[in-house]
Amino acid sequence: MRTFRVELGPRSYPVHVGTGLIDRIGALARDAGLKPGRAALVADNNVAKLYAGRVAASLKASGFESTLIEIAAGEASKTLDTVAAIYDRMVAAEMDRQSVVFALGGGVTGDVAGFAAATFLRGIPLVQIGTSVVAQVDSSLGGKTGVDHRSAKNLIGALHQPRMMVADVATLATLPEREYREGFAEVIKYGAIMDAPMVADLERDADAILKRQPAVLEAVVERSLRHKAAVVESDEREGGLRKILNFGHTVGHAIEASSGYGKYLHGEAVAIGMAAACRISQRHAGLPVAEAERLTGLSGRFGLPTAMPSDWKNEDFISALRLDKKRTEKTVEFVVIDRLGHAEIKRLEIDEIISLLS
């Protein structure tokens, strides 16, 4: 097991990466200082069938009395209605401020369960247990929680750091191929914005990664999480540096929102967004064409789309872009790279971004 800490003063917490950790959740939670008692185990209906029983057994063995709360799988569950349903079950279970929410699943579950934990009784302890690539390398760490609005992605949320994060790479073996591959857009992102050698390593190890070799996956997950932890430790509330983690996400989120949260998986939309950001980076940051092509080619190596949808230029897309959380009136803080491994923020006119996407 690989372990490190996200250092945030009184909000610091351990991160565990390894194989077979699902059966150790209860003991790890106790080691993290969480008190046994009532708990909510939130999982989507697909993940619950695979892992909820094992996690619940581990929790019971360590003194946690868990209530399983299932939500529907998919981005469509990231709503206030879903959060309200979770509240109802937590109230019925008589959970209190010492109770713990265990978020078991991918990014959607982590976001929704995390938002419920952040707001129930004004905030109760949260444990993130990622079972998708996106969750394990990115979304489970850093404290961002929330839900979508019909007009834009992640428009409603709260910052609520978990008390522990666990990434069991063995759970990645059960992911459908498309869902497995899409998560590596977030891994490629780290290479693009802060670790140029990682791009070369991903090019070298792509075949082993696609074969889901555990040792390689552990190394990739840990490396990605350490990068994100370093950024979060420096800028927990996204006042500056943390904004670089949005590389590819401005356009990617607009694609997700305008296509109805379902046509494109998150990583697929981010991959398209990164390719678009590379083109914009050539214009506004001097990114060499060869490096843009190399990064886009790496996304293609993982089977990710890189071309804008044929029908992207519509009112829903433009509206979603204008509702980006980093906007101010007619401009948006857009993440560009001037070279592989180095990102910067440019304030660009939204109309100009749209013109460069054509």
C-alpha positions as CSV (number, residue, x, y, z in Angstrom):
1,M,0.0,0.0,0.0
2,R,1.2,3.5,-0.9
3,T,0.3,6.2,1.6
4,F,0.9,9.9,1.8
5,R,-0.9,12.9,3.4
6,V,-2.6,15.9,2.0
7,E,-1.2,18.6,4.2
8,L,-3.9,21.2,5.0
9,G,-3.3,21.9,8.7
10,P,-6.3,20.8,10.7
11,R,-7.9,19.5,7.6
12,S,-5.0,17.2,6.6
13,Y,-5.9,13.6,5.7
14,P,-4.2,10.3,4.5
15,V,-4.4,9.0,1.0
16,H,-4.1,5.2,0.4
17,V,-3.4,3.6,-3.0
18,G,-3.1,-0.1,-3.4
19,T,-4.7,-3.4,-4.3
20,G,-7.3,-5.1,-2.1
21,L,-8.0,-2.1,0.1
22,I,-11.8,-2.4,-0.2
23,D,-11.7,-5.0,2.6
24,R,-9.7,-2.8,4.9
25,I,-11.9,0.4,4.8
26,G,-13.1,0.0,8.4
27,A,-9.7,-0.4,9.9
28,L,-8.2,2.4,7.8
29,A,-11.1,4.7,8.9
30,R,-10.3,3.9,12.5
31,D,-6.6,4.6,11.9
32,A,-7.6,7.9,10.4
33,G,-9.3,8.9,13.7
34,L,-12.9,8.4,12.7
35,K,-15.2,7.2,15.5
36,P,-17.3,4.0,15.1
37,G,-21.0,4.6,15.0
38,R,-23.7,5.3,12.4
39,A,-22.5,5.7,8.9
40,A,-24.0,6.2,5.4
41,L,-22.5,4.1,2.6
42,V,-23.4,5.8,-0.6
43,A,-22.9,4.0,-3.9
44,D,-24.6,3.9,-7.3
45,N,-26.6,0.8,-8.2
46,N,-23.8,-0.7,-10.3
47,V,-21.0,-0.3,-7.8
48,A,-23.2,-1.4,-4.9
49,K,-23.7,-4.8,-6.4
50,L,-19.9,-5.2,-6.8
51,Y,-18.5,-3.8,-3.6
52,A,-21.0,-2.5,-1.1
53,G,-21.3,-5.8,0.7
54,R,-17.5,-6.1,1.2
55,V,-17.2,-2.5,2.4
56,A,-20.2,-2.8,4.8
57,A,-18.6,-6.0,6.2
58,S,-15.3,-4.2,6.8
59,L,-17.1,-1.3,8.4
60,K,-19.1,-3.6,10.7
61,A,-15.9,-5.4,11.8
62,S,-14.5,-2.0,12.9
63,G,-17.7,-0.9,14.8
64,F,-19.4,1.2,12.1
65,E,-23.2,0.7,11.7
66,S,-23.7,1.5,8.0
67,T,-26.8,2.2,6.0
68,L,-26.5,1.5,2.3
69,I,-27.9,4.4,0.2
70,E,-28.1,3.6,-3.5
71,I,-28.3,6.2,-6.2
72,A,-28.8,5.7,-10.0
73,A,-25.6,5.4,-12.0
74,G,-24.6,8.3,-14.3
75,E,-24.2,12.0,-14.5
76,A,-28.0,12.5,-14.4
77,S,-27.9,11.7,-10.7
78,K,-25.9,14.8,-9.9
79,T,-28.9,16.8,-8.8
80,L,-30.3,18.4,-5.7
81,D,-33.2,15.8,-5.9
82,T,-30.6,13.1,-5.4
83,V,-29.0,14.9,-2.5
84,A,-32.5,15.4,-0.9
85,A,-33.1,11.7,-1.1
86,I,-29.8,11.0,0.6
87,Y,-30.7,13.5,3.4
88,D,-34.0,11.6,3.9
89,R,-32.1,8.3,4.4
90,M,-29.6,9.9,6.7
91,V,-32.4,11.4,8.8
92,A,-34.2,8.1,9.0
93,A,-30.9,6.4,10.1
94,E,-30.7,9.0,12.9
95,M,-27.2,10.1,11.8
96,D,-25.5,12.8,13.9
97,R,-22.5,15.1,13.6
98,Q,-20.1,12.2,14.5
99,S,-21.6,10.0,11.8
100,V,-19.5,9.3,8.7
101,V,-20.5,9.4,5.0
102,F,-18.5,6.8,2.9
103,A,-18.7,7.7,-0.8
104,L,-18.1,4.5,-2.7
105,G,-17.9,4.8,-6.5
106,G,-16.9,7.2,-9.3
107,G,-16.9,10.9,-9.6
108,V,-20.6,11.4,-9.6
109,T,-21.0,9.4,-6.3
110,G,-18.1,11.3,-4.7
111,D,-19.5,14.7,-5.7
112,V,-23.1,13.9,-4.6
113,A,-22.3,12.1,-1.4
114,G,-19.6,14.7,-0.6
115,F,-22.1,17.5,-1.1
116,A,-24.6,15.7,1.2
117,A,-21.8,15.3,3.8
118,A,-20.8,19.0,3.5
119,T,-24.3,20.2,4.1
120,F,-26.0,17.7,6.4
121,L,-25.9,19.2,10.0
122,R,-23.6,21.8,8.4
123,G,-20.9,19.3,7.7
124,I,-20.1,15.7,8.9
125,P,-17.0,13.5,8.2
126,L,-16.5,12.2,4.7
127,V,-14.5,9.3,3.3
128,Q,-13.9,9.1,-0.4
129,I,-13.4,5.5,-1.9
130,G,-12.9,5.9,-5.6
131,T,-13.7,3.0,-7.9
132,S,-13.3,4.7,-11.3
133,V,-10.2,6.1,-12.9
134,V,-11.5,9.7,-12.7
135,A,-12.3,9.3,-9.0
136,Q,-9.0,7.6,-8.2
137,V,-6.7,10.1,-10.0
138,D,-8.6,13.3,-9.5
139,S,-12.1,13.9,-8.2
140,S,-11.9,12.1,-4.8
141,L,-9.0,14.3,-3.6
142,G,-9.3,18.0,-3.0
143,G,-12.6,18.6,-1.4
144,K,-14.7,19.7,-4.3
145,T,-18.3,18.5,-4.0
146,G,-21.5,19.4,-5.8
147,V,-24.2,18.9,-8.3
148,D,-25.0,20.1,-11.8
149,H,-27.6,22.7,-12.8
150,R,-29.5,22.0,-16.0
151,S,-27.7,25.0,-17.6
152,A,-24.1,24.2,-16.5
153,K,-22.0,21.5,-14.9
154,N,-21.0,21.7,-11.2
155,L,-22.7,25.0,-10.7
156,I,-23.9,24.2,-7.2
157,G,-21.4,22.9,-4.6
158,A,-19.2,23.2,-1.5
159,L,-15.6,22.7,-0.5
160,H,-15.5,19.8,2.0
161,Q,-12.3,17.9,2.5
162,P,-12.6,14.2,3.2
163,R,-11.1,12.7,6.3
164,M,-9.5,9.9,4.2
165,M,-9.2,8.9,0.6
166,V,-8.8,5.3,-0.6
167,A,-8.0,4.2,-4.2
168,D,-8.1,0.4,-4.6
169,V,-6.9,-0.2,-8.2
170,A,-8.3,-3.7,-8.1
171,T,-11.8,-2.1,-8.5
172,L,-10.7,-0.8,-11.9
173,A,-10.8,-4.3,-13.3
174,T,-14.6,-4.3,-13.3
175,L,-15.0,-1.0,-15.2
176,P,-16.4,-1.3,-18.8
177,E,-13.7,-0.5,-21.3
178,R,-15.1,2.9,-22.3
179,E,-15.4,4.1,-18.7
180,Y,-11.9,2.8,-18.0
181,R,-10.3,4.7,-20.9
182,E,-12.1,8.0,-20.3
183,G,-10.5,8.5,-16.9
184,F,-7.0,8.8,-18.4
185,A,-7.9,12.2,-19.8
186,E,-7.4,13.4,-16.3
187,V,-4.0,11.6,-16.1
188,I,-2.9,13.1,-19.4
189,K,-3.9,16.5,-18.0
190,Y,-1.3,16.3,-15.2
191,G,1.4,15.7,-17.8
192,A,0.2,18.6,-19.8
193,I,0.1,21.2,-17.0
194,M,2.9,20.2,-14.6
195,D,4.9,17.0,-15.5
196,A,6.3,16.8,-19.0
197,P,8.1,13.5,-18.3
198,M,4.8,12.0,-17.4
199,V,3.7,12.4,-21.1
200,A,6.7,10.3,-22.2
201,D,6.0,7.7,-19.5
202,L,2.3,7.4,-20.5
203,E,3.4,7.0,-24.1
204,R,5.8,4.2,-23.0
205,D,3.3,2.5,-20.6
206,A,0.1,2.9,-22.5
207,D,-0.1,-0.8,-23.5
208,A,0.4,-2.0,-19.9
209,I,-2.1,0.6,-18.6
210,L,-4.7,-0.5,-21.1
211,K,-4.1,-4.1,-20.0
212,R,-4.9,-2.9,-16.5
213,Q,-1.7,-4.2,-14.9
214,P,-2.0,-3.4,-11.1
215,A,1.6,-2.4,-10.5
216,V,1.6,0.1,-13.3
217,L,-1.8,1.4,-12.2
218,E,-0.7,2.0,-8.6
219,A,2.2,4.1,-9.8
220,V,0.1,6.1,-12.2
221,V,-2.7,6.7,-9.6
222,E,-0.2,7.7,-6.9
223,R,1.7,10.1,-9.2
224,S,-1.5,11.8,-10.4
225,L,-2.8,12.2,-6.8
226,R,0.5,13.6,-5.6
227,H,0.4,16.2,-8.3
228,K,-3.1,17.2,-7.3
229,A,-2.3,17.2,-3.6
230,A,0.6,19.6,-4.2
231,V,-1.7,22.0,-6.0
232,V,-4.4,21.7,-3.4
233,E,-1.9,22.2,-0.6
234,S,-0.8,25.4,-2.2
235,D,-4.2,26.7,-3.2
236,E,-7.0,24.9,-1.4
237,R,-9.8,27.3,-2.4
238,E,-8.9,27.8,-6.1
239,G,-7.7,31.4,-5.7
240,G,-4.8,31.0,-8.1
241,L,-2.7,27.9,-8.8
242,R,-5.5,25.4,-8.5
243,K,-7.2,26.9,-11.5
244,I,-4.6,25.1,-13.7
245,L,-6.4,21.8,-12.9
246,N,-9.2,23.1,-15.2
247,F,-7.1,22.5,-18.3
248,G,-9.5,21.2,-20.9
249,H,-12.5,21.5,-18.6
250,T,-13.9,24.9,-19.8
251,V,-14.8,23.5,-23.2
252,G,-15.3,20.0,-21.8
253,H,-17.9,21.0,-19.3
254,A,-19.8,23.0,-22.0
255,I,-19.8,19.9,-24.2
256,E,-21.2,17.8,-21.3
257,A,-23.9,20.3,-20.5
258,S,-25.0,21.1,-24.0
259,S,-25.2,17.4,-24.9
260,G,-27.5,16.6,-22.0
261,Y,-25.0,14.9,-19.6
262,G,-24.8,11.5,-21.1
263,K,-23.7,11.5,-24.7
264,Y,-20.1,12.1,-23.6
265,L,-18.4,10.7,-20.5
266,H,-16.5,13.3,-18.5
267,G,-13.1,12.2,-19.6
268,E,-14.2,12.1,-23.2
269,A,-15.4,15.7,-23.0
270,V,-12.2,16.7,-21.2
271,A,-10.1,15.1,-24.0
272,I,-11.9,17.1,-26.6
273,G,-11.5,20.2,-24.4
274,M,-7.7,19.6,-24.0
275,A,-7.3,19.3,-27.8
276,A,-9.2,22.6,-28.2
277,A,-7.1,24.2,-25.4
278,C,-4.0,23.1,-27.3
279,R,-5.2,25.0,-30.4
280,I,-6.0,28.0,-28.3
281,S,-2.6,27.7,-26.6
282,Q,-0.8,27.8,-29.9
283,R,-2.5,31.2,-30.5
284,H,-2.2,32.7,-27.0
285,A,0.7,31.0,-25.4
286,G,3.0,30.0,-28.2
287,L,2.6,26.2,-27.7
288,P,4.6,24.5,-30.5
289,V,2.5,22.6,-33.0
290,A,4.5,19.4,-32.5
291,E,3.8,19.4,-28.7
292,A,0.1,20.1,-29.3
293,E,0.0,17.2,-31.8
294,R,1.9,15.0,-29.3
295,L,-0.6,15.6,-26.5
296,T,-3.6,15.1,-28.7
297,G,-2.1,12.0,-30.1
298,L,-1.7,10.6,-26.6
299,S,-5.4,11.1,-26.0
300,G,-6.0,9.2,-29.2
301,R,-3.7,6.4,-28.0
302,F,-6.2,5.9,-25.1
303,G,-9.1,5.8,-27.5
304,L,-10.4,9.2,-26.5
305,P,-12.1,11.6,-28.9
306,T,-10.3,14.9,-29.7
307,A,-12.5,16.6,-32.4
308,M,-15.3,19.0,-31.5
309,P,-18.8,17.5,-32.0
310,S,-20.1,18.2,-35.5
311,D,-23.1,20.1,-34.0
312,W,-21.2,21.8,-31.2
313,K,-22.0,25.4,-32.2
314,N,-25.4,25.8,-30.8
315,E,-27.1,28.0,-28.2
316,D,-26.9,25.4,-25.5
317,F,-23.1,25.1,-25.9
318,I,-22.6,28.9,-26.0
319,S,-24.8,29.4,-23.0
320,A,-23.0,26.7,-21.0
321,L,-19.6,28.3,-21.9
322,R,-20.9,31.7,-20.7
323,L,-22.0,30.1,-17.4
324,D,-18.5,28.8,-16.7
325,K,-17.6,29.2,-13.0
326,K,-14.4,31.1,-14.0
327,R,-16.2,33.7,-16.0
328,T,-16.6,37.5,-15.4
329,E,-19.1,39.1,-17.8
330,K,-17.7,38.5,-21.3
331,T,-14.4,36.8,-20.4
332,V,-13.3,33.6,-18.8
333,E,-10.1,32.5,-17.1
334,F,-8.9,29.9,-19.6
335,V,-6.0,27.5,-18.9
336,V,-3.4,27.3,-21.6
337,I,0.0,25.7,-21.8
338,D,3.1,27.3,-23.4
339,R,4.9,24.0,-23.4
340,L,4.3,20.5,-22.1
341,G,4.4,20.5,-18.3
342,H,3.7,24.2,-17.8
343,A,0.3,25.9,-17.6
344,E,-0.8,29.5,-17.2
345,I,-4.1,31.4,-17.0
346,K,-5.2,33.8,-19.7
347,R,-8.3,35.9,-19.5
348,L,-10.0,35.5,-22.9
349,E,-13.1,36.8,-24.5
350,I,-15.7,34.1,-24.7
351,D,-16.4,35.1,-28.3
352,E,-12.8,34.6,-29.2
353,I,-12.7,31.2,-27.6
354,I,-15.7,30.3,-29.7
355,S,-14.1,31.6,-32.9
356,L,-11.0,29.5,-32.3
357,L,-13.0,26.3,-31.8
358,S,-14.3,26.5,-35.4
